[in-house]
Amino acid sequence: MTPEGWDLRRIGELVTNIGDGGTPRRDNPNYFGGDVPWVVIQDIKPLITVTKNTLTKEGLDACSAKLWPKNAVILSTGATIGEVGIADVPLATKQGITGMVCEEYVIPKFLYYSLQQKKQYLQTLAQGSTIREVRPPILKKIDINLPPKFEQKKIAAILSSVDDAIQATQAVIDQTRRVKQGLMHQILTRGIGHTRFKQTEIGEIPEEWDVVQLSDIGTLSSGSTPLRREKSYFCNTGGHYWVKTMDLTDGIVLQTDEKITDKALAETSCKLNSPGTIMIAMYGGFKQIGRTGILKMSAATNQAICCIDLNRNRASPEFCNIWLVGNRYRWKTIAASSRKDPNITKKDVSQFPLPLPTIEEQQNIVTIFQSLDNQLFSAESELQLLKLLKRGLMQDLLTGRVRVKLDREATA
C-alpha cells in the first residue's frame, strides 16, 4: 500500500537515462590508462571517486560504455548483483554495472537506499544460463515508493547519518586489527622490555627466551568420530561436547553443535579433554589447516584435530594460541612440502616451534592482547547494532510505515 502523499513509480519513470556499461578490447593499450574512471565491481562504494582502472577517451568511444555524470546512481546488475554507489565524478562502467541519471524530482541518495533495500529482490530477477544478470529493461519495471522530494531528502539524511556511524565504527575495527597485527609481530619477537636478543630458528628473540617444540610443553593426542550409523552415540541434549574443525575459530570454544553420549565415550576411542586444552586442525585443506581453539569446557574431538594438554607451569594456553594464530602460514609450508593432500600430522604439530618467555611474561603479553580483543569485541558489537538499526530504519522509512518529521524549512 502506497503511503498518503507518496507515488508508486517504476524506476524507468525516475531516471532520464539508464544503461549497462562496456569493456574495450584489452589487447589495445591505447584504450586504458586515461583520465576516465572505469568502474568494476570492486570499485563500488557509497561514493565512487577513484577506480582501479581508467579508460582513455579513445577506449570509451571504442566500446558500449557511457560516461555517467556526477551523482549518477551506479548499480551492479551482473555476476555480483545489488551493490550500489553514487558517482562522485564523471565515470564509465564495465558491462554488468548499470548507470542511472535521476529525474530532477528524485534525490539520488534516496534511490541509492531504495536499491540497497531491494538487493535480494534484484537477485531473484537475474536471468541467463552462464552469467546471470538483471538487464535495464527489467530494472526499469521495478516499483519504488516515492515520497515528495523534501521527504526523500530527510529520509536519505537519516540513513546517511547511520551509514556515517557504521563507517566510523568499521574504521575503528580496521585500525585496531592493524594495531593488533603489528603488535603481534613486535611483541612475539621482541617481548616486553628486553634489550638483548639472539638469532634462533624462528628468528630473533630475547636472550632470556627459549625456543621449544609443542611436544616439550604438553601432551598431544587426537580424537575420533563415533560410527554415524550408531544413533545412540549422538545426542542433542545432555551428553558431552564434540569438537570438529569447523568449531575452531582461533579463539575460545564454549559449545558445539553436536554432542556425544556416555556410551560413545565407553565404546569408542573418543576421550574427554580438559578446559584449557589447545586444539589445532590437521585436515580440511589450506583454509582450515592450522585453525586453533582453546577449550573452555570438557570436550571430545574428531580425528582431524590435534589436542595439546599443556604444562601450565611452563606455558599459558592463551599465549601459545596467540603465537599459533600469528604463525599459521608455517602450516601451509609444512602441509604442501611432502604430501599429496594438504594435511598435517600429529608429528608435525609436536615439532612445531615457538618462543617461550617466563610464565609471568606470557601472562603480561596475554593481558595486552586481551585488551585489544575486548576493544574489537566492543566495536564489532556496536557495528552489528548499527547495521540492525539501519535495516530497521530502511524498512520503516522507505516504505512510509514511519513518516519523518518535517520542519517548515524542509517543506519550503
C-alpha positions as a printed Julia matrix, in Angstrom:
412×3 Matrix{Float64}:
  0.0     0.0     0.0
  1.36    3.41   -1.0
  1.53    5.92    1.88
 -0.53    9.09    1.66
  1.28   11.73   -0.39
  3.64    9.19   -1.97
  3.58    7.79   -5.52
  4.28    4.26   -6.66
  6.66    4.71   -9.58
  8.73    2.41  -11.75
 12.47    3.0   -11.89
 12.1     3.8   -15.58
  9.97    6.8   -14.6
 12.52    8.04  -12.06
 15.51    8.32  -14.4
 16.35   10.29  -17.52
 18.96    7.77  -18.62
 19.76    4.18  -17.75
 22.17    1.73  -19.33
 24.74   -1.01  -18.99
 28.48   -0.48  -19.29
 31.08   -1.97  -21.58
 34.71   -3.07  -21.94
 37.02   -2.05  -24.77
 39.43   -4.6   -26.26
 42.08   -5.31  -23.65
 44.75   -6.02  -26.27
 44.8    -2.35  -27.27
 46.96   -0.41  -24.79
 45.66    2.87  -26.19
 42.28    2.17  -24.6
 43.45    2.06  -20.98
 45.3     4.37  -18.6
 43.5     7.6   -19.45
 41.6    10.01  -17.23
 38.15    8.38  -17.39
 37.44    6.38  -14.19
 36.11    2.94  -15.16
 34.1     1.12  -12.5
 34.4    -2.62  -11.85
 32.62   -4.38   -9.0
 35.47   -3.84   -6.53
 35.19   -0.06   -7.05
 31.56    0.21   -5.97
 31.24    2.01   -2.66
 28.79    4.59   -1.3
 30.67    7.42   -3.04
 32.76    6.43   -6.06
 35.63    8.82   -6.67
 38.66    6.74   -7.67
 38.75    3.48   -9.61
 41.47    0.88  -10.01
 41.39    1.12  -13.81
 40.8     4.04  -16.16
 39.95    4.43  -19.84
 41.15    6.87  -22.43
 38.64    8.85  -24.5
 39.53    6.52  -27.36
 38.79    3.47  -25.19
 35.47    4.91  -24.08
 34.43    5.58  -27.67
 35.5     2.08  -28.73
 33.01    0.25  -26.52
 29.42    0.45  -25.32
 30.36    2.16  -22.04
 28.75    5.54  -21.36
 30.18    8.46  -19.46
 27.91    8.89  -16.46
 27.75   12.31  -14.79
 28.43   13.1   -11.16
 25.53   11.94   -8.91
 24.59    9.09  -11.26
 23.48    6.01   -9.31
 25.71    3.02  -10.1
 24.28   -0.5    -9.61
 25.89   -3.9   -10.18
 23.44   -5.94  -12.23
 25.61   -8.85  -13.39
 27.52  -11.57  -11.51
 27.56   -9.82   -8.12
 24.1    -8.24   -8.12
 22.86   -5.43   -5.93
 25.97   -3.47   -4.95
 25.17    0.21   -5.29
 27.02    3.53   -5.14
 26.87    7.12   -6.35
 29.31    8.67   -8.82
 31.29   11.48   -7.22
 32.94   12.28  -10.55
 32.02   11.59  -14.19
 32.84    7.95  -14.86
 32.18    4.89  -17.0
 31.38    1.31  -16.02
 32.11   -2.14  -17.35
 29.31   -4.41  -18.53
 27.15   -5.76  -15.72
 27.27   -2.41  -13.94
 24.36   -0.11  -14.71
 24.3     3.68  -14.53
 21.19    5.75  -13.82
 20.68    9.51  -14.03
 17.84   10.64  -11.77
 14.99   12.92  -12.77
 15.02   16.36  -11.17
 12.39   15.34   -8.62
 14.38   12.3    -7.41
 17.17   12.57   -4.82
 19.98   10.18   -5.97
 20.69    9.18   -2.37
 17.04    8.17   -1.92
 17.18    5.92   -5.0
 20.51    4.57   -3.7
 18.9     3.44   -0.43
 15.79    2.12   -2.19
 18.01   -0.09   -4.34
 20.01   -1.21   -1.3
 16.78   -2.36    0.3
 15.84   -4.32   -2.83
 19.16   -6.18   -3.15
 17.7    -9.65   -2.5
 14.74   -8.93   -4.78
 17.1    -7.84   -7.56
 18.93  -11.15   -7.26
 15.68  -13.05   -7.85
 15.19  -11.19  -11.16
 18.52  -12.3   -12.64
 18.35  -14.11  -15.96
 20.88  -16.03  -18.04
 22.37  -19.51  -18.04
 26.07  -18.67  -17.87
 26.23  -15.17  -16.4
 23.08  -14.17  -14.6
 22.19  -10.51  -14.76
 19.37   -8.01  -14.49
 19.14   -6.13  -17.77
 18.0    -2.47  -17.86
 14.57   -3.28  -19.41
 13.77   -5.42  -16.35
 15.31   -2.92  -13.96
 13.11   -0.14  -15.36
  9.96   -2.04  -14.35
 10.81   -2.3   -10.63
  8.43   -0.35   -8.41
  9.68    2.26   -5.95
  7.61    4.04   -3.32
  8.48    7.7    -3.94
  7.73   10.41   -1.36
  7.9    14.13   -2.15
 11.41   15.44   -2.74
 11.72   17.14    0.66
 10.78   13.88    2.38
 13.23   11.91    0.23
 15.95   14.31    1.37
 15.1    13.86    5.04
 14.99   10.06    4.77
 18.33   10.0     2.92
 19.88   12.25    5.57
 18.75    9.96    8.41
 20.07    6.84    6.72
 23.3     8.63    5.76
 23.91    9.54    9.4
 23.66    5.85   10.33
 25.99    4.96    7.46
 28.48    7.52    8.76
 28.38    5.86   12.18
 28.82    2.43   10.56
 31.83    3.62    8.56
 33.4     5.28   11.61
 32.95    2.11   13.67
 34.38   -0.03   10.87
 37.38    2.3    10.73
 37.96    1.72   14.46
 37.77   -2.04   13.92
 40.18   -1.93   10.97
 42.65    0.23   12.86
 42.5    -1.99   15.96
 43.14   -5.05   13.8
 46.14   -3.35   12.21
 47.49   -2.43   15.63
 46.98   -5.98   16.84
 48.71   -7.44   13.78
 51.68   -5.1    14.11
 51.9    -5.68   17.84
 51.71   -9.43   17.35
 54.89   -9.4    15.28
 56.63   -6.93   17.57
 55.79   -8.41   20.94
 56.19  -12.06   19.93
 59.72  -11.41   18.7
 60.89   -8.6    20.99
 58.94   -9.26   24.18
 58.39   -6.64   26.88
 61.35   -4.52   27.98
 64.14   -6.68   26.55
 67.37   -5.16   25.24
 69.47   -8.21   24.36
 68.47  -10.61   21.58
 69.65  -13.77   19.86
 69.14  -15.45   16.49
 67.14  -18.7    16.5
 65.39  -21.0    14.04
 62.26  -18.84   14.36
 64.08  -15.54   14.07
 65.45  -13.05   16.57
 64.05  -13.31   20.11
 65.11  -12.04   23.56
 68.14  -13.8    25.04
 66.11  -14.83   28.09
 63.58  -16.75   26.0
 63.8   -20.38   24.94
 62.68  -21.99   21.7
 60.68  -25.15   22.33
 58.51  -27.55   20.41
 54.88  -28.08   21.33
 55.71  -31.59   22.5
 58.17  -30.08   25.02
 55.42  -28.23   26.85
 52.41  -30.51   26.53
 50.97  -33.94   25.84
 49.49  -34.44   22.38
 46.51  -36.57   21.39
 43.9   -36.76   18.65
 40.25  -37.7    18.73
 37.94  -39.88   16.68
 34.48  -39.97   15.17
 31.93  -42.46   16.54
 30.06  -44.51   13.94
 27.4   -42.25   12.5
 25.0   -45.12   12.0
 25.04  -45.81   15.74
 22.41  -43.27   16.76
 22.94  -43.93   20.46
 26.4   -42.34   20.2
 24.99  -38.87   19.49
 22.52  -36.64   21.31
 21.06  -33.14   21.23
 20.72  -32.53   24.95
 22.91  -33.68   27.82
 25.92  -35.68   26.76
 29.37  -34.26   26.04
 30.55  -31.6    23.63
 32.25  -32.93   20.5
 34.51  -30.55   18.55
 35.06  -30.59   14.78
 37.45  -28.43   12.76
 34.68  -26.01   11.81
 34.21  -25.25   15.52
 37.74  -23.82   15.65
 37.83  -20.06   15.08
 41.21  -19.16   16.65
 39.54  -18.17   19.9
 37.84  -19.95   22.75
 35.39  -22.81   22.21
 32.38  -22.63   24.51
 29.98  -25.06   22.84
 29.46  -27.26   19.8
 26.52  -28.08   17.58
 26.96  -31.82   18.15
 27.28  -33.87   21.32
 28.21  -37.47   22.04
 26.9   -39.76   24.76
 28.49  -41.63   27.66
 28.06  -44.75   25.56
 30.22  -43.26   22.79
 32.97  -42.48   25.31
 32.79  -46.0    26.73
 32.69  -47.91   23.42
 34.89  -45.82   21.11
 38.32  -44.2    21.23
 36.8   -40.78   21.94
 38.01  -39.23   25.17
 37.35  -36.01   27.01
 39.88  -33.18   27.01
 40.02  -30.76   29.91
 39.37  -27.0    29.82
 42.45  -25.09   28.66
 43.38  -27.7    26.04
 44.64  -26.19   22.78
 43.21  -27.7    19.62
 44.74  -27.49   16.12
 43.0   -28.51   12.87
 45.11  -31.01   10.91
 42.79  -31.69    7.94
 40.38  -29.78    5.78
 42.52  -28.06    3.17
 44.51  -24.86    3.45
 41.51  -22.86    4.66
 41.19  -25.0     7.79
 44.67  -26.35    8.47
 46.13  -24.61   11.49
 42.88  -23.22   12.85
 43.04  -23.24   16.6
 40.8   -23.12   19.63
 41.07  -23.19   23.4
 38.58  -25.38   25.22
 36.63  -23.62   27.94
 34.79  -26.81   28.87
 35.42  -30.55   28.75
 35.0   -31.93   25.24
 35.98  -34.71   22.87
 37.2   -34.01   19.33
 37.18  -35.74   15.98
 40.28  -37.28   14.4
 41.05  -34.14   12.36
 42.05  -32.24   15.49
 45.26  -32.49   17.49
 44.85  -31.65   21.18
 47.63  -30.3    23.39
 47.31  -30.61   27.16
 49.86  -28.02   28.27
 52.07  -28.0    31.32
 50.51  -24.87   32.86
 53.62  -24.17   34.93
 55.55  -23.57   31.72
 53.04  -22.43   29.12
 49.89  -20.35   29.02
 47.24  -21.68   26.59
 46.36  -18.11   25.61
 49.99  -17.2    24.88
 50.54  -20.34   22.79
 47.34  -19.64   20.88
 48.47  -16.1    20.05
 51.71  -17.49   18.61
 49.91  -20.21   16.65
 47.42  -17.76   15.13
 50.18  -15.33   14.17
 52.25  -18.08   12.55
 49.6   -20.11   10.75
 51.37  -19.54    7.44
 54.01  -22.01    8.61
 51.47  -24.83    8.46
 50.9   -24.27    4.75
 54.59  -24.77    4.06
 54.6   -27.97    6.09
 51.38  -29.31    4.52
 52.45  -28.58    0.96
 56.03  -29.81    1.23
 55.78  -33.57    1.27
 52.22  -34.81    0.83
 49.67  -35.16   -1.93
 46.87  -33.91    0.3
 47.35  -30.6     2.15
 47.16  -32.03    5.66
 49.43  -32.01    8.69
 50.07  -34.79   11.18
 50.34  -35.08   14.93
 54.1   -35.38   14.44
 54.1   -32.06   12.58
 52.24  -30.47   15.46
 54.57  -31.99   18.04
 57.62  -30.49   16.27
 56.1   -27.04   15.74
 58.47  -24.45   17.3
 57.5   -21.47   19.42
 59.25  -18.98   21.71
 58.82  -19.44   25.43
 59.19  -16.48   27.79
 58.7   -16.91   31.52
 55.14  -17.71   32.52
 54.85  -14.23   34.06
 55.83  -12.52   30.8
 53.49  -14.79   28.87
 50.64  -13.66   31.09
 51.57   -9.99   30.62
 51.59  -10.45   26.85
 48.2   -12.17   27.01
 46.79   -9.26   29.02
 47.85   -6.82   26.29
 46.17   -8.84   23.56
 43.05   -9.43   25.64
 42.7    -5.65   25.98
 42.8    -5.29   22.2
 40.38   -8.18   21.77
 37.98   -6.52   24.22
 38.16   -3.31   22.16
 37.48   -5.3    19.0
 34.56   -7.14   20.57
 33.03   -3.87   21.76
 33.41   -2.18   18.36
 32.16   -5.24   16.45
 29.11   -5.47   18.73
 28.39   -1.79   18.13
 28.76   -2.35   14.38
 26.2    -5.14   14.42
 23.75   -2.99   16.37
 24.19   -0.13   13.89
 23.57   -2.48   10.96
 20.41   -3.76   12.64
 19.33   -0.17   13.27
 19.87    0.71    9.62
 17.96   -2.35    8.44
 15.01   -1.42   10.65
 15.09    2.22    9.6
 15.16    1.3     5.92
 12.17   -0.96    6.38
 10.25    1.75    8.21
 11.28    4.89    6.32
 11.47    3.61    2.74
  8.01    2.06    2.95
  6.41    5.02    4.73
  5.47    2.82    7.67
  7.09    5.5     9.82
  6.93    9.06    8.49
  9.72   11.51    9.17
  9.02   14.75   10.96
  9.48   17.69    8.66
 10.21   21.28    9.63
  8.96   24.28    7.7
 12.3    24.9     6.01
 12.35   21.36    4.64
  8.93   21.77    3.02
  9.56   25.28    1.68
